[in-house]
């Protein structure tokens, strides 16, 4: 039963990644039908992100009230409903309306599952599960591309993902007893029901190390999303690559993250979470250094190395939350960590776009290095605040 539940959780992480890259791959075919400018994709993206931030902050309250299993079932079903709503939307305002449950479903299930895995499984599973997210995020555009190439249109692309989410929802409902059997016993063998004190945002922020954890996640996602969004433009505008070549090389950044998380799962047998994060930061420094290399000859390799460096940071920090803050506070902490991450995603990549337009896109590696340095400082501050306790493997 435990292995069946773990398999379902792996599928959940794949399903989390599937919708994340759909809007970007489908939008060139969508915006003309809605008679809106191409830039309006940003409005939909912001609504989804805002919903994700809000639901992440509510994850502690909802998980303690209903349990991880029920939150997961409802969230996946909500995301499936939103995907069907996207496919049936006849106007842009309807698209914006369906973006609300889209974001609400994504944030809560992500925070709840990350905390559940951090509490009940080893660090290697956390790395491999986030690798599965990367698999889902990579498969989403291929499924949408299949629908477009075969003449079925973008609406059918969304419906394919909707069908997958519905199947997963049914699987989650069927495996509800597995969740209860796996998570209902604590270390003393007593039943552990949903409940406990729900912390307010002010109380969470006052916890020692919480601000440093939030800062680490803010900087990490700012770095990751800026690299992913502007890497191709940097290769074209500053390094002189052809657009089609640059697009292929920039995609290697995400392949680096996905591959790196698969490898990280094995490395966690030898290094604890804090050490894995430090190794990732060192690899990221080397990657950005290669991007800066004169004439841009090493920039593509630098983006791959940067992706490999980013790989262990997010899952290892998530897995460390119960050790840093205690099992009773980890859900609340993970919720605000994820909210901080999405704020970074919303604010920082557009900020670099303004810098690239009005100053120079050549500042791309410098900008990345600044956030990498800030992330390293925040992470070391987090370790000091948490008393240097040993992180479990």
N, C-alpha and C positions, 0 to 999 in steps of 0.2 A: 504493500500500500504506500509506503514511504517513497519507493522508487517511482510509482505511478504518479504521485503528487509532484515529485521533482520534474518528471517529464512534462507534466501539465504546466508547471511554472516556466520551464524552458520555452514551451509554446507561447505562453503569455508574453515573454520578452520578445519573441519574434513578432507577435501581433502588435506590441507597442511600437516597434520600428516601422511596420508596414505603412501606416497612414502618414508618418512624419515627413516623408519625401514626396507624397502624392501631389500636393498643391503645386510645387515647383515644376514637376514634370508635366502636369496637365494644364497649367495656366496658359501657355501659348495657344492652346486649342480652345480655352474657355472664354477668355476676356472678350473676344470678338462677338461671341454669341450673347453676351450680357451688355454689349455696347458701352463698355467702360474702358478707360485707359489701362495700359499694361501695368502702371504703377499701383493700381488698386489691389493687387495681390498683397501689398504691404498692409492694407487695412484688414484683410481677412486674417493674415498672419498675426497681427497685433491682437485681434479679438481672441484667437485661439490661445495665444501666449498669456493674455490677461486671465482667461478662464483657467489655464493651467496653474498660474501663480496663486489664484484664489483657492482652487481646490487643493493645492499642495499645502497651503496654510491651514486648511480644514481637515487634513488627513488624520491628525492626532485625535480630534473630536470624533470623527466618523468611525475610525478604526476601533477606538475604545468603546463606542456605542454599539457597533454592529459586528466587529470582528473582521479580520483581513479577508476571509473567504467571501463574505457577503459584499464587502466593498469592491472586491475584484470582480465578482459576477455582475453587479450593477454597473460598474464603470465600463467594463467591456461591452455590455449590452447598450449602454448610453453612446459609446463611441460607434458601435455598429449602426445605431439609429441615426446618428449624425452623418455617417458616411452615405447611408441611403438618402437622407435629406439632401446632401450635396448633389447626388446623382439625379434627384428629382427637381432641383431648384430651377425655376423659370425666370428668375430675376436676381440681380446682384444683392438686393436687400434680403432675399430669402437665404442666399449663401451666407451672408453675415449672421442671420438668425441661427442657422444650423451650426455656425462656427462656435456658438456658445456651449452647447453640450459636447461638441468636439473637444474643446479645451478642458471643460470640467471633468469629463471622463478620463482624459489622459493624465492629468496631474495627480488625481487622488490614487488611481491604481498604481502609478509609478512609485509614488512615495510609500504606499502600503506594502507593495511587493518587495521593494528594496529593504525596508525595515524587517519584513518577515524573513528574507534570505539572510540578512545580517545576523539575526537572532538564532536561526536554526541551521544554517549551513556554513561551510568553510569558505575562506576567501577565494579559493580556486573556483568554486561554483559561482561566486559573485562576478569574477572576471569572465568566466565562460558565458554566464547569462547575459552580460552586457555585450559580449561578442555576438550572441544571438540577436540582440537588438540591432547590431550593425548588419547582420544578415537580413533581417526584416526591412531595414531602411534601404538596403541595396536591392531587395526583391521588388519593393513597391514600384519604382520607376519601370522595371522590366515588365511587370504586370500591366501597368498603364500603357507602356509602349506597345505591348502585344495587342491591347484593345484598339489603340489608334492605328497601328499598321494594318490590322485585319479589317479596318473599316467599321468597327463597332462603336467608335467614339469614346470620348472621355467619360461619359456617364456610365458606360459599361465597365470601364476601368475601376471606377469607384464601387460599382456593384460587385465586382469580383472580390474586392477587399471586404465589402459588407458581408458577402456569403462566408468568407473565411472567419470573420469575427463572430458571426452567428453560430457557426460550428464550434468555435472555441467557447462561446457562452454556454452552449449545451454541454460540452465536455466539463466545464467548470461546475455546472449544476450537478452533474452525475458524480463528480468527485468531491462534493461537499463533505461527506463523512471522512474522507482522507485528511482534509484540513483539520477537522476536529480531533482525530486520533493523533495527528502529528504534533499539533500545537497546544493541545489542551493540558499537557503535563509539563510542569516546570521541573527544575533540577531536583526538587525534594519529592517529586512524584505526586504532588497535589494538583488538582485541576486549576487551570488558570483561565478564567472567563474574561471576555471583553469587559473593560471597565477601568477604574482608576481615575485619578485627578486629571482633568483636562487643563493644560497650561495655556494661559493667554500669550499673545505675542510678546507683550512686555515682560512677562515672567520668563519666557524662553530666552529672550535677548540678554537677560540678566544672568543666565547660567554661565559659569566660568568656561570660557573657550567658545561660546556660541557665536560671538561676533567674528572671531577668527575663522571659525568654520564657514560662516556665511561669506566672509571675504574671500576665502579660498575658492569656494564654488563660483562666486561671482567672477573672479579673475579667470578661473579655468574655462568656463563656458564662453566668456568674452574672447579669450584667446582661440579656443577651438572654432567658434563660429566665424570669427574674423578671418582666420586662416582658410576655412572652407569656402567662405563667400568671396574673398578678394584674392586668393592665391592665383587663380587663372588670369585675372586682370593684371596682376603684377608681372606674371611671366610674359604676357603679351606687350604691355605698355612700357615696362622697364627693361625686360631681358630680351625682347625682340623675337619671341617665339610666335609661330603662326597660331591663330586662335584654336584650330582643331587639335593641334599638338598640345597646346597649353591646357585645353579642357581635359585631355587624357591624363596629363601629368598631374593636374590639380586633383583629379579623382583618386589618384594614388594616395593622397593624404588620408582619405577615409578608409581606403584599403589598409593603410598602415595602422590605423586605429583598430580596425576589426581584427587584423592578423595579430597585432600586438596584444590584444586582450586574450586571444586564444593562447599565445605563448605565455602571457602573464599567469594564466591559470596553473601552468606547470612550475613557474618560478616561485609561486607562493609557498611551495614546499620547502624552499630554502630561505626566503626572506619574509619578514612580517610586513604588515600593511604600510607602516611608516617608511620602512626601507624601500618598498616598492615605489611609493610616491617619490622619494628622493631619487631613485634610479631613473624614473620617468622624467623628472625635471632636468636631470643631467643630460639625458638623451635629447630632450627638447632644446636645451641650450646649444648642443652640437648641431641640431637640425637648423635652427635659426642662423647659427654661424655659417652653415653651408649656403643658406639662402642669400646671405650678405656677400658671399664670395664674389670677387670682381668678375664682371662680364656675365654674371648669371649662369655660368656653366654648370655649377653644382646646385642651382636652385631647385630643380625637380627632385634630385636626391634628398635635398634638405627638407622638402615638404614631406617626403616619405618618412624620413627620420623623425621629423616633428610629430607626425601621426603616431609613430611607434612610441615616442616619448609621452604623448598624451594618453596613450592606451590605459595604463594602470591607474591613473590618478583618480578618475571618477569612481570606478568600482571599489577600489581599495579604501578611499575615504568613506564611502557609503558603508562598507563592511566594518570599518573601525568605529562607527558611531556608538554602538552599545558599549564598547570597551571604554571609550572616551567619556561618555555621559551617563552610562547606566541604561539597563534595559527598560526602565520605567520612563525614561525621557527620550529614548532614541527615536521614537516615531515623531515626536514634536520637533526634534532637532533635524531629522531627515526632511520633514516638511518644509522648514524654513531654509534648509540648504538648497532644496530644489527650487523654491520660490526665488531665492537669490540668484540661482543659476539662470532662470528664465528672465529675470530682470537684466542680467548681463547680456543675454542673447538679444533682448529687445533694444538695448541702448547702445552697445559698443560697436557692433558692425556698421550701423548707420553713421555713427560718429566718425569712424575711419573713412567712410565714403565721403563725408564732407571734407576731411583732411586731404584725401586723395584728389578731390576736385579743385580745392582752393589752394593747396600747397604743393604736394607731390606724392604720387603713389610710391616713390622710392623710399618713403618712410615706413612702408609696410613691415619690414623685419624689425625696425627700431620700435615700432608700435607693439609688435608681438613680444619683443624682449622686455619692454616695460611691464606688460601684464604678467609675463612669466616671472619676472623678478618680484613683483608685488605678490603673486601667488606663493612663491617660495617663502617670503617673509611671513605671510599669513599662516602658512602651514607650520613653520617653525614656532610661531607664536601659539598656535593651537597645541602643539606638543608640549610647550612649556606650561601652558595653562592646565593641561590635563595631568600634570605631575610626572610625565615621562613613564607612565605605566606601559607595561609590555603589551603589545597588540597581539591578539590571538591569530593563529593561522587557520 
